[in-house]
């Protein structure tokens, strides 16, 4: 994730804020926060129970890592922007340390999540295109996850060091992109991210599609061809959905912020801002943040255990509520019956 464009205007908050738009933004971020937390907690619950199992696949491990990363992203990103929206970017209540940490952890988590998506694509490519040359091991996936964390953190060092806390005004601000120490590394990072995603997703999808078509023709029986064709369509549907959703949610804001940075660097202007650009950036930020929720639905389609666990959980809670409702009248009836029997016994004794 790139730093938020509206952070540039933290020291110059808008005076005529659109309350209706702010309400919609807060509602959108609240929905992302709720869905992201509940969904990713469920992912961790389902796949985290297999931590002690030696039969856990790399796909399950990747989904677990994705759930942990997206959980942090879905908590920190919406919460921070809800706070900034409600305060109109005019205050900061978390001190100097919070100014350097809170705005950076969320974007770093989103960047790590993006790296996990690339690992997913590579894992599927190896499993389908070169199945007899070995697959990614759990150890390799864990090492890749650690490297992903380190790389994402290093790329955001310019952003971390650029954040400044003003104790007098009590605001958290960053320098403008016109400063080369911040603007140039940020543009390079965005371009590398876009090129890496475009290259990996295009290459893996094309190779997988060609491999599946070639394997379909190798089956002599018509039943095998039909079954293989169904599996191929399902795999390609998941891949296409992942690519389209990720592109629509993430790329627009990446391109928007890249264009803004390049404009500031080329014109060497200290600031260029207006309410329209701020609103566009805010809603692009909503879409960008929603990626932590989209991963729940996209990658759950790749694993049947996740869907079965969801159904079992809902059925369990449904049976639990039904049993509790049924237990109340039974208890009431038994107590009434017990009291009537005791009265009859007392009358007989008398």
Order of alpha helices (4+ residues) and beta strands (2+ residues): alpha-alpha-alpha-alpha-alpha-beta-beta-alpha-alpha-alpha-alpha-alpha-alpha
